[in-house]
């Protein structure tokens, strides 16, 4: 009998046959008791230990990263789901949450959801302003939606805050150049439009002055004539003379008086010194 009890006790020393009710709880940061074997200590951790929010976040991010690497539209959406679950965890440190936002921004960029990517990257920056990659991703997303000024500012800020020799610096500089190039192009377009409008205003003012000086009155084109002809505005020629469209209306007789009808001729570009014959 004593021999049988000894055998049973020896079995209970093995983790496989241990009674969970008799298993002592050993916290992760607690020293293993002298009377507990390493095997029992490991089993205690398996039974009692719970993953911290940061650990769960890392696990979800790893799942998301695996889906991200596959690269299909479906897998990228799955990656976004995993990153979103990581962000929904409570009690996450700002730096840990920043990484999840950054991961999700990368997936949204691949899906061409640039607005969402920009929002996530900016959230990553707000949680960890030292993350150079977050500035780069935010700047890239801003450039992708045509927000050149914001892209330039984000990338420039990232360059200032990045550590010397950081791999993100060349990427940030590249986004600055993209933003500057597009800003310059847009400014040129605006300047060209403004110049064209100014030239048109000057022509109208000059034309109005000449018409007043010469006592000429120009009426609006008739709707019926607009349907027939492509009318143009009066213009000032290189020698200072005027040309303008002219509508000539006159009666015509096809037979008796009762058959009188009104006819018209239209001269699209009539020089003021030209005579009617």
C-alpha positions as protocol buffer text, in pm:
chain_id: "A"
residue {
  index: 1
  type: UNK
  ca { x: 0 y: 0 z: 0 }
}
residue {
  index: 2
  type: UNK
  ca { x: 278 y: 237 z: 90 }
}
residue {
  index: 3
  type: UNK
  ca { x: 449 y: 147 z: -235 }
}
residue {
  index: 4
  type: UNK
  ca { x: 128 y: 230 z: -429 }
}
residue {
  index: 5
  type: UNK
  ca { x: 99 y: 569 z: -256 }
}
residue {
  index: 6
  type: UNK
  ca { x: 461 y: 644 z: -337 }
}
residue {
  index: 7
  type: UNK
  ca { x: 399 y: 567 z: -703 }
}
residue {
  index: 8
  type: UNK
  ca { x: 91 y: 795 z: -711 }
}
residue {
  index: 9
  type: UNK
  ca { x: 285 y: 1073 z: -539 }
}
residue {
  index: 10
  type: UNK
  ca { x: 564 y: 1036 z: -793 }
}
residue {
  index: 11
  type: UNK
  ca { x: 309 y: 1067 z: -1072 }
}
residue {
  index: 12
  type: UNK
  ca { x: 174 y: 1388 z: -917 }
}
residue {
  index: 13
  type: UNK
  ca { x: 525 y: 1529 z: -941 }
}
residue {
  index: 14
  type: UNK
  ca { x: 485 y: 1514 z: -1319 }
}
residue {
  index: 15
  type: UNK
  ca { x: 303 y: 1816 z: -1476 }
}
residue {
  index: 16
  type: UNK
  ca { x: 105 y: 1584 z: -1704 }
}
residue {
  index: 17
  type: UNK
  ca { x: -70 y: 1418 z: -1406 }
}
residue {
  index: 18
  type: UNK
  ca { x: -79 y: 1715 z: -1173 }
}
residue {
  index: 19
  type: UNK
  ca { x: -401 y: 1810 z: -997 }
}
residue {
  index: 20
  type: UNK
  ca { x: -489 y: 2162 z: -1110 }
}
residue {
  index: 21
  type: UNK
  ca { x: -639 y: 2234 z: -771 }
}
residue {
  index: 22
  type: UNK
  ca { x: -303 y: 2175 z: -604 }
}
residue {
  index: 23
  type: UNK
  ca { x: -107 y: 2373 z: -862 }
}
residue {
  index: 24
  type: UNK
  ca { x: 39 y: 2686 z: -710 }
}
residue {
  index: 25
  type: UNK
  ca { x: 6 y: 3013 z: -898 }
}
residue {
  index: 26
  type: UNK
  ca { x: 337 y: 3174 z: -988 }
}
residue {
  index: 27
  type: UNK
  ca { x: 323 y: 3523 z: -1137 }
}
residue {
  index: 28
  type: UNK
  ca { x: 545 y: 3611 z: -1429 }
}
residue {
  index: 29
  type: UNK
  ca { x: 771 y: 3834 z: -1223 }
}
residue {
  index: 30
  type: UNK
  ca { x: 769 y: 3607 z: -916 }
}
residue {
  index: 31
  type: UNK
  ca { x: 1060 y: 3381 z: -823 }
}
residue {
  index: 32
  type: UNK
  ca { x: 990 y: 3008 z: -856 }
}
residue {
  index: 33
  type: UNK
  ca { x: 952 y: 2844 z: -510 }
}
residue {
  index: 34
  type: UNK
  ca { x: 1230 y: 2604 z: -409 }
}
residue {
  index: 35
  type: UNK
  ca { x: 986 y: 2313 z: -375 }
}
residue {
  index: 36
  type: UNK
  ca { x: 852 y: 2363 z: -730 }
}
residue {
  index: 37
  type: UNK
  ca { x: 1022 y: 2218 z: -1034 }
}
residue {
  index: 38
  type: UNK
  ca { x: 1079 y: 2422 z: -1347 }
}
residue {
  index: 39
  type: UNK
  ca { x: 823 y: 2204 z: -1525 }
}
residue {
  index: 40
  type: UNK
  ca { x: 556 y: 2293 z: -1269 }
}
residue {
  index: 41
  type: UNK
  ca { x: 651 y: 2659 z: -1290 }
}
residue {
  index: 42
  type: UNK
  ca { x: 601 y: 2655 z: -1668 }
}
residue {
  index: 43
  type: UNK
  ca { x: 266 y: 2478 z: -1626 }
}
residue {
  index: 44
  type: UNK
  ca { x: 160 y: 2738 z: -1371 }
}
residue {
  index: 45
  type: UNK
  ca { x: 228 y: 3013 z: -1624 }
}
residue {
  index: 46
  type: UNK
  ca { x: 26 y: 2829 z: -1889 }
}
residue {
  index: 47
  type: UNK
  ca { x: -271 y: 2782 z: -1655 }
}
residue {
  index: 48
  type: UNK
  ca { x: -281 y: 3114 z: -1474 }
}
residue {
  index: 49
  type: UNK
  ca { x: -102 y: 3376 z: -1679 }
}
residue {
  index: 50
  type: UNK
  ca { x: -303 y: 3609 z: -1901 }
}
residue {
  index: 51
  type: UNK
  ca { x: -155 y: 3804 z: -2190 }
}
residue {
  index: 52
  type: UNK
  ca { x: -119 y: 4175 z: -2133 }
}
residue {
  index: 53
  type: UNK
  ca { x: -300 y: 4417 z: -2369 }
}
residue {
  index: 54
  type: UNK
  ca { x: 36 y: 4491 z: -2533 }
}
residue {
  index: 55
  type: UNK
  ca { x: 96 y: 4121 z: -2595 }
}
residue {
  index: 56
  type: UNK
  ca { x: -252 y: 4073 z: -2740 }
}
residue {
  index: 57
  type: UNK
  ca { x: -194 y: 4379 z: -2958 }
}
residue {
  index: 58
  type: UNK
  ca { x: 133 y: 4233 z: -3083 }
}
residue {
  index: 59
  type: UNK
  ca { x: -40 y: 3904 z: -3165 }
}
residue {
  index: 60
  type: UNK
  ca { x: -315 y: 4080 z: -3360 }
}
residue {
  index: 61
  type: UNK
  ca { x: -64 y: 4295 z: -3541 }
}
residue {
  index: 62
  type: UNK
  ca { x: 136 y: 3987 z: -3637 }
}
residue {
  index: 63
  type: UNK
  ca { x: -178 y: 3831 z: -3782 }
}
residue {
  index: 64
  type: UNK
  ca { x: -242 y: 4155 z: -3969 }
}
residue {
  index: 65
  type: UNK
  ca { x: 116 y: 4165 z: -4096 }
}
residue {
  index: 66
  type: UNK
  ca { x: 83 y: 3811 z: -4229 }
}
residue {
  index: 67
  type: UNK
  ca { x: -229 y: 3909 z: -4423 }
}
residue {
  index: 68
  type: UNK
  ca { x: -61 y: 4230 z: -4540 }
}
residue {
  index: 69
  type: UNK
  ca { x: 230 y: 4036 z: -4689 }
}
residue {
  index: 70
  type: UNK
  ca { x: -9 y: 3827 z: -4900 }
}
residue {
  index: 71
  type: UNK
  ca { x: -108 y: 4152 z: -5069 }
}
residue {
  index: 72
  type: UNK
  ca { x: -446 y: 4064 z: -5222 }
}
residue {
  index: 73
  type: UNK
  ca { x: -741 y: 4298 z: -5175 }
}
residue {
  index: 74
  type: UNK
  ca { x: -914 y: 4040 z: -4956 }
}
residue {
  index: 75
  type: UNK
  ca { x: -607 y: 3980 z: -4739 }
}
residue {
  index: 76
  type: UNK
  ca { x: -547 y: 4354 z: -4702 }
}
residue {
  index: 77
  type: UNK
  ca { x: -903 y: 4398 z: -4574 }
}
residue {
  index: 78
  type: UNK
  ca { x: -840 y: 4114 z: -4329 }
}
residue {
  index: 79
  type: UNK
  ca { x: -523 y: 4291 z: -4219 }
}
residue {
  index: 80
  type: UNK
  ca { x: -724 y: 4608 z: -4152 }
}
residue {
  index: 81
  type: UNK
  ca { x: -964 y: 4402 z: -3939 }
}
residue {
  index: 82
  type: UNK
  ca { x: -678 y: 4264 z: -3727 }
}
residue {
  index: 83
  type: UNK
  ca { x: -524 y: 4608 z: -3678 }
}
residue {
  index: 84
  type: UNK
  ca { x: -863 y: 4749 z: -3585 }
}
residue {
  index: 85
  type: UNK
  ca { x: -909 y: 4479 z: -3320 }
}
residue {
  index: 86
  type: UNK
  ca { x: -569 y: 4571 z: -3180 }
}
residue {
  index: 87
  type: UNK
  ca { x: -676 y: 4936 z: -3158 }
}
residue {
  index: 88
  type: UNK
  ca { x: -996 y: 4842 z: -2974 }
}
residue {
  index: 89
  type: UNK
  ca { x: -801 y: 4694 z: -2680 }
}
residue {
  index: 90
  type: UNK
  ca { x: -812 y: 4880 z: -2350 }
}
residue {
  index: 91
  type: UNK
  ca { x: -512 y: 5004 z: -2151 }
}
residue {
  index: 92
  type: UNK
  ca { x: -270 y: 5016 z: -2442 }
}
residue {
  index: 93
  type: UNK
  ca { x: 39 y: 5232 z: -2410 }
}
residue {
  index: 94
  type: UNK
  ca { x: 43 y: 5521 z: -2661 }
}
residue {
  index: 95
  type: UNK
  ca { x: 352 y: 5384 z: -2837 }
}
residue {
  index: 96
  type: UNK
  ca { x: 186 y: 5042 z: -2883 }
}
residue {
  index: 97
  type: UNK
  ca { x: -134 y: 5198 z: -3015 }
}
residue {
  index: 98
  type: UNK
  ca { x: 69 y: 5418 z: -3248 }
}
residue {
  index: 99
  type: UNK
  ca { x: 218 y: 5107 z: -3411 }
}
residue {
  index: 100
  type: UNK
  ca { x: -128 y: 4961 z: -3474 }
}
residue {
  index: 101
  type: UNK
  ca { x: -243 y: 5286 z: -3635 }
}
residue {
  index: 102
  type: UNK
  ca { x: 70 y: 5289 z: -3849 }
}
residue {
  index: 103
  type: UNK
  ca { x: 9 y: 4929 z: -3960 }
}
residue {
  index: 104
  type: UNK
  ca { x: -350 y: 5005 z: -4051 }
}
residue {
  index: 105
  type: UNK
  ca { x: -243 y: 5315 z: -4243 }
}
residue {
  index: 106
  type: UNK
  ca { x: -10 y: 5098 z: -4453 }
}
residue {
  index: 107
  type: UNK
  ca { x: -293 y: 4857 z: -4537 }
}
residue {
  index: 108
  type: UNK
  ca { x: -530 y: 5144 z: -4624 }
}
residue {
  index: 109
  type: UNK
  ca { x: -263 y: 5289 z: -4853 }
}
residue {
  index: 110
  type: UNK
  ca { x: -239 y: 4958 z: -5038 }
}
residue {
  index: 111
  type: UNK
  ca { x: -619 y: 4958 z: -5071 }
}
residue {
  index: 112
  type: UNK
  ca { x: -594 y: 5317 z: -5205 }
}
residue {
  index: 113
  type: UNK
  ca { x: -807 y: 5448 z: -4920 }
}
residue {
  index: 114
  type: UNK
  ca { x: -576 y: 5746 z: -4895 }
}
residue {
  index: 115
  type: UNK
  ca { x: -802 y: 5957 z: -4675 }
}
residue {
  index: 116
  type: UNK
  ca { x: -825 y: 5680 z: -4415 }
}
residue {
  index: 117
  type: UNK
  ca { x: -452 y: 5618 z: -4441 }
}
residue {
  index: 118
  type: UNK
  ca { x: -382 y: 5987 z: -4376 }
}
residue {
  index: 119
  type: UNK
  ca { x: -611 y: 5991 z: -4072 }
}
residue {
  index: 120
  type: UNK
  ca { x: -449 y: 5678 z: -3924 }
}
residue {
  index: 121
  type: UNK
  ca { x: -95 y: 5801 z: -3987 }
}
residue {
  index: 122
  type: UNK
  ca { x: -174 y: 6133 z: -3818 }
}
residue {
  index: 123
  type: UNK
  ca { x: -318 y: 5944 z: -3520 }
}
residue {
  index: 124
  type: UNK
  ca { x: 6 y: 5746 z: -3503 }
}
residue {
  index: 125
  type: UNK
  ca { x: 198 y: 6075 z: -3493 }
}
residue {
  index: 126
  type: UNK
  ca { x: -24 y: 6218 z: -3219 }
}
residue {
  index: 127
  type: UNK
  ca { x: 44 y: 5909 z: -3004 }
}
residue {
  index: 128
  type: UNK
  ca { x: 417 y: 5890 z: -3077 }
}
residue {
  index: 129
  type: UNK
  ca { x: 570 y: 6199 z: -3232 }
}
residue {
  index: 130
  type: UNK
  ca { x: 912 y: 6031 z: -3258 }
}
residue {
  index: 131
  type: UNK
  ca { x: 793 y: 5780 z: -3520 }
}
residue {
  index: 132
  type: UNK
  ca { x: 954 y: 5898 z: -3845 }
}
residue {
  index: 133
  type: UNK
  ca { x: 777 y: 5633 z: -4049 }
}
residue {
  index: 134
  type: UNK
  ca { x: 441 y: 5775 z: -3938 }
}
residue {
  index: 135
  type: UNK
  ca { x: 534 y: 6118 z: -4079 }
}
residue {
  index: 136
  type: UNK
  ca { x: 642 y: 5959 z: -4406 }
}
residue {
  index: 137
  type: UNK
  ca { x: 323 y: 5756 z: -4439 }
}
residue {
  index: 138
  type: UNK
  ca { x: 109 y: 6060 z: -4355 }
}
residue {
  index: 139
  type: UNK
  ca { x: 296 y: 6276 z: -4609 }
}
residue {
  index: 140
  type: UNK
  ca { x: 264 y: 6009 z: -4877 }
}
residue {
  index: 141
  type: UNK
  ca { x: -111 y: 5978 z: -4814 }
}
residue {
  index: 142
  type: UNK
  ca { x: -152 y: 6357 z: -4822 }
}
residue {
  index: 143
  type: UNK
  ca { x: 33 y: 6374 z: -5155 }
}
residue {
  index: 144
  type: UNK
  ca { x: -191 y: 6097 z: -5287 }
}
residue {
  index: 145
  type: UNK
  ca { x: -504 y: 6308 z: -5226 }
}
residue {
  index: 146
  type: UNK
  ca { x: -351 y: 6631 z: -5359 }
}
residue {
  index: 147
  type: UNK
  ca { x: -301 y: 6800 z: -5022 }
}
residue {
  index: 148
  type: UNK
  ca { x: 44 y: 6926 z: -5117 }
}
residue {
  index: 149
  type: UNK
  ca { x: 83 y: 7187 z: -4845 }
}
residue {
  index: 150
  type: UNK
  ca { x: -6 y: 6940 z: -4571 }
}
residue {
  index: 151
  type: UNK
  ca { x: 221 y: 6675 z: -4723 }
}
residue {
  index: 152
  type: UNK
  ca { x: 514 y: 6916 z: -4731 }
}
residue {
  index: 153
  type: UNK
  ca { x: 457 y: 7025 z: -4371 }
}
residue {
  index: 154
  type: UNK
  ca { x: 426 y: 6666 z: -4245 }
}
residue {
  index: 155
  type: UNK
  ca { x: 738 y: 6549 z: -4426 }
}
residue {
  index: 156
  type: UNK
  ca { x: 937 y: 6854 z: -4316 }
}
residue {
  index: 157
  type: UNK
  ca { x: 836 y: 6797 z: -3953 }
}
residue {
  index: 158
  type: UNK
  ca { x: 937 y: 6433 z: -3983 }
}
residue {
  index: 159
  type: UNK
  ca { x: 1282 y: 6530 z: -4112 }
}
residue {
  index: 160
  type: UNK
  ca { x: 1334 y: 6768 z: -3820 }
}
residue {
  index: 161
  type: UNK
  ca { x: 1231 y: 6508 z: -3561 }
}
residue {
  index: 162
  type: UNK
  ca { x: 1401 y: 6207 z: -3721 }
}
residue {
  index: 163
  type: UNK
  ca { x: 1721 y: 6078 z: -3569 }
}
residue {
  index: 164
  type: UNK
  ca { x: 2040 y: 6133 z: -3765 }
}
residue {
  index: 165
  type: UNK
  ca { x: 2093 y: 5849 z: -4009 }
}
residue {
  index: 166
  type: UNK
  ca { x: 1730 y: 5735 z: -3988 }
}
residue {
  index: 167
  type: UNK
  ca { x: 1614 y: 5531 z: -4288 }
}
residue {
  index: 168
  type: UNK
  ca { x: 1298 y: 5743 z: -4302 }
}
residue {
  index: 169
  type: UNK
  ca { x: 1484 y: 6066 z: -4389 }
}
residue {
  index: 170
  type: UNK
  ca { x: 1533 y: 5990 z: -4764 }
}
residue {
  index: 171
  type: UNK
  ca { x: 1168 y: 5883 z: -4787 }
}
residue {
  index: 172
  type: UNK
  ca { x: 1054 y: 6204 z: -4618 }
}
residue {
  index: 173
  type: UNK
  ca { x: 1273 y: 6417 z: -4846 }
}
residue {
  index: 174
  type: UNK
  ca { x: 1123 y: 6245 z: -5148 }
}
residue {
  index: 175
  type: UNK
  ca { x: 770 y: 6336 z: -5033 }
}
residue {
  index: 176
  type: UNK
  ca { x: 880 y: 6696 z: -4975 }
}
residue {
  index: 177
  type: UNK
  ca { x: 1001 y: 6715 z: -5336 }
}
residue {
  index: 178
  type: UNK
  ca { x: 675 y: 6565 z: -5466 }
}
residue {
  index: 179
  type: UNK
  ca { x: 475 y: 6820 z: -5268 }
}
residue {
  index: 180
  type: UNK
  ca { x: 692 y: 7115 z: -5377 }
}
residue {
  index: 181
  type: UNK
  ca { x: 673 y: 7014 z: -5743 }
}
residue {
  index: 182
  type: UNK
  ca { x: 295 y: 6992 z: -5737 }
}
residue {
  index: 183
  type: UNK
  ca { x: 259 y: 7313 z: -5537 }
}
residue {
  index: 184
  type: UNK
  ca { x: 469 y: 7497 z: -5797 }
}
residue {
  index: 185
  type: UNK
  ca { x: 262 y: 7350 z: -6080 }
}
residue {
  index: 186
  type: UNK
  ca { x: -65 y: 7454 z: -5916 }
}
residue {
  index: 187
  type: UNK
  ca { x: 67 y: 7804 z: -5850 }
}
residue {
  index: 188
  type: UNK
  ca { x: 163 y: 7834 z: -6218 }
}
residue {
  index: 189
  type: UNK
  ca { x: -188 y: 7729 z: -6319 }
}
residue {
  index: 190
  type: UNK
  ca { x: -345 y: 7983 z: -6085 }
}
residue {
  index: 191
  type: UNK
  ca { x: -112 y: 8255 z: -6211 }
}
residue {
  index: 192
  type: UNK
  ca { x: -195 y: 8170 z: -6574 }
}
residue {
  index: 193
  type: UNK
  ca { x: -569 y: 8187 z: -6506 }
}
residue {
  index: 194
  type: UNK
  ca { x: -532 y: 8517 z: -6321 }
}
residue {
  index: 195
  type: UNK
  ca { x: -324 y: 8661 z: -6605 }
}
residue {
  index: 196
  type: UNK
  ca { x: -583 y: 8554 z: -6860 }
}
residue {
  index: 197
  type: UNK
  ca { x: -863 y: 8712 z: -6657 }
}
residue {
  index: 198
  type: UNK
  ca { x: -667 y: 9035 z: -6616 }
}
residue {
  index: 199
  type: UNK
  ca { x: -597 y: 9052 z: -6990 }
}
residue {
  index: 200
  type: UNK
  ca { x: -966 y: 8997 z: -7063 }
}
residue {
  index: 201
  type: UNK
  ca { x: -1067 y: 9270 z: -6815 }
}
residue {
  index: 202
  type: UNK
  ca { x: -819 y: 9510 z: -6971 }
}
residue {
  index: 203
  type: UNK
  ca { x: -953 y: 9439 z: -7321 }
}
residue {
  index: 204
  type: UNK
  ca { x: -1310 y: 9497 z: -7207 }
}
residue {
  index: 205
  type: UNK
  ca { x: -1217 y: 9825 z: -7038 }
}
residue {
  index: 206
  type: UNK
  ca { x: -1024 y: 9946 z: -7342 }
}
residue {
  index: 207
  type: UNK
  ca { x: -1305 y: 9844 z: -7577 }
}
residue {
  index: 208
  type: UNK
  ca { x: -1569 y: 10016 z: -7364 }
}
residue {
  index: 209
  type: UNK
  ca { x: -1363 y: 10335 z: -7364 }
}
residue {
  index: 210
  type: UNK
  ca { x: -1327 y: 10332 z: -7745 }
}
residue {
  index: 211
  type: UNK
  ca { x: -1698 y: 10262 z: -7800 }
}
residue {
  index: 212
  type: UNK
  ca { x: -1794 y: 10553 z: -7574 }
}
residue {
  index: 213
  type: UNK
  ca { x: -1545 y: 10785 z: -7746 }
}
residue {
  index: 214
  type: UNK
  ca { x: -1686 y: 10698 z: -8091 }
}
residue {
  index: 215
  type: UNK
  ca { x: -2049 y: 10704 z: -7985 }
}
residue {
  index: 216
  type: UNK
  ca { x: -2111 y: 10341 z: -8078 }
}
residue {
  index: 217
  type: UNK
  ca { x: -2368 y: 10121 z: -7909 }
}
residue {
  index: 218
  type: UNK
  ca { x: -2334 y: 9744 z: -7921 }
}
residue {
  index: 219
  type: UNK
  ca { x: -2643 y: 9535 z: -7851 }
}
residue {
  index: 220
  type: UNK
  ca { x: -2647 y: 9175 z: -7729 }
}
residue {
  index: 221
  type: UNK
  ca { x: -2668 y: 8905 z: -8001 }
}
residue {
  index: 222
  type: UNK
  ca { x: -3017 y: 8790 z: -8090 }
}
residue {
  index: 223
  type: UNK
  ca { x: -3101 y: 8438 z: -7984 }
}
residue {
  index: 224
  type: UNK
  ca { x: -3213 y: 8347 z: -8335 }
}
residue {
  index: 225
  type: UNK
  ca { x: -2877 y: 8461 z: -8472 }
}
residue {
  index: 226
  type: UNK
  ca { x: -2689 y: 8270 z: -8204 }
}
residue {
  index: 227
  type: UNK
  ca { x: -2853 y: 7954 z: -8333 }
}
residue {
  index: 228
  type: UNK
  ca { x: -2730 y: 8025 z: -8687 }
}
residue {
  index: 229
  type: UNK
  ca { x: -2391 y: 8187 z: -8635 }
}
residue {
  index: 230
  type: UNK
  ca { x: -2098 y: 8175 z: -8395 }
}
residue {
  index: 231
  type: UNK
  ca { x: -2097 y: 8534 z: -8271 }
}
residue {
  index: 232
  type: UNK
  ca { x: -1787 y: 8696 z: -8130 }
}
residue {
  index: 233
  type: UNK
  ca { x: -1725 y: 9005 z: -7920 }
}
residue {
  index: 234
  type: UNK
  ca { x: -1607 y: 9333 z: -8076 }
}
residue {
  index: 235
  type: UNK
  ca { x: -1229 y: 9342 z: -8096 }
}
residue {
  index: 236
  type: UNK
  ca { x: -956 y: 9602 z: -8121 }
}
residue {
  index: 237
  type: UNK
  ca { x: -723 y: 9543 z: -8413 }
}
residue {
  index: 238
  type: UNK
  ca { x: -347 y: 9593 z: -8401 }
}
residue {
  index: 239
  type: UNK
  ca { x: -383 y: 9939 z: -8565 }
}
residue {
  index: 240
  type: UNK
  ca { x: -638 y: 10051 z: -8307 }
}
residue {
  index: 241
  type: UNK
  ca { x: -940 y: 10012 z: -8537 }
}
residue {
  index: 242
  type: UNK
  ca { x: -1248 y: 9811 z: -8444 }
}
residue {
  index: 243
  type: UNK
  ca { x: -1411 y: 9501 z: -8588 }
}
residue {
  index: 244
  type: UNK
  ca { x: -1746 y: 9373 z: -8469 }
}
residue {
  index: 245
  type: UNK
  ca { x: -2035 y: 9150 z: -8575 }
}
residue {
  index: 246
  type: UNK
  ca { x: -2311 y: 9324 z: -8772 }
}
residue {
  index: 247
  type: UNK
  ca { x: -2669 y: 9215 z: -8831 }
}
residue {
  index: 248
  type: UNK
  ca { x: -2839 y: 9379 z: -9133 }
}
residue {
  index: 249
  type: UNK
  ca { x: -3218 y: 9357 z: -9143 }
}
residue {
  index: 250
  type: UNK
  ca { x: -3418 y: 9467 z: -9450 }
}
residue {
  index: 251
  type: UNK
  ca { x: -3759 y: 9403 z: -9608 }
}
residue {
  index: 252
  type: UNK
  ca { x: -3792 y: 9179 z: -9910 }
}
residue {
  index: 253
  type: UNK
  ca { x: -4079 y: 9146 z: -10155 }
}
residue {
  index: 254
  type: UNK
  ca { x: -4161 y: 8814 z: -10310 }
}
residue {
  index: 255
  type: UNK
  ca { x: -4468 y: 8943 z: -10500 }
}
residue {
  index: 256
  type: UNK
  ca { x: -4734 y: 9187 z: -10389 }
}
residue {
  index: 257
  type: UNK
  ca { x: -4734 y: 9405 z: -10081 }
}
residue {
  index: 258
  type: UNK
  ca { x: -4892 y: 9127 z: -9881 }
}
residue {
  index: 259
  type: UNK
  ca { x: -4590 y: 8908 z: -9954 }
}
residue {
  index: 260
  type: UNK
  ca { x: -4345 y: 9140 z: -9778 }
}
residue {
  index: 261
  type: UNK
  ca { x: -4109 y: 8951 z: -9547 }
}
residue {
  index: 262
  type: UNK
  ca { x: -3816 y: 9052 z: -9331 }
}
residue {
  index: 263
  type: UNK
  ca { x: -3478 y: 8914 z: -9424 }
}
residue {
  index: 264
  type: UNK
  ca { x: -3140 y: 8955 z: -9259 }
}
residue {
  index: 265
  type: UNK
  ca { x: -2772 y: 8913 z: -9328 }
}
residue {
  index: 266
  type: UNK
  ca { x: -2507 y: 8860 z: -9067 }
}
residue {
  index: 267
  type: UNK
  ca { x: -2146 y: 8972 z: -9096 }
}
residue {
  index: 268
  type: UNK
  ca { x: -1942 y: 8810 z: -8822 }
}
residue {
  index: 269
  type: UNK
  ca { x: -1629 y: 9024 z: -8854 }
}
residue {
  index: 270
  type: UNK
  ca { x: -1710 y: 9370 z: -8993 }
}
residue {
  index: 271
  type: UNK
  ca { x: -1432 y: 9631 z: -8999 }
}
residue {
  index: 272
  type: UNK
  ca { x: -1551 y: 9976 z: -8895 }
}
residue {
  index: 273
  type: UNK
  ca { x: -1390 y: 10140 z: -9202 }
}
residue {
  index: 274
  type: UNK
  ca { x: -1554 y: 9896 z: -9443 }
}
residue {
  index: 275
  type: UNK
  ca { x: -1836 y: 10036 z: -9663 }
}
residue {
  index: 276
  type: UNK
  ca { x: -2167 y: 9864 z: -9729 }
}
residue {
  index: 277
  type: UNK
  ca { x: -2246 y: 9839 z: -10101 }
}
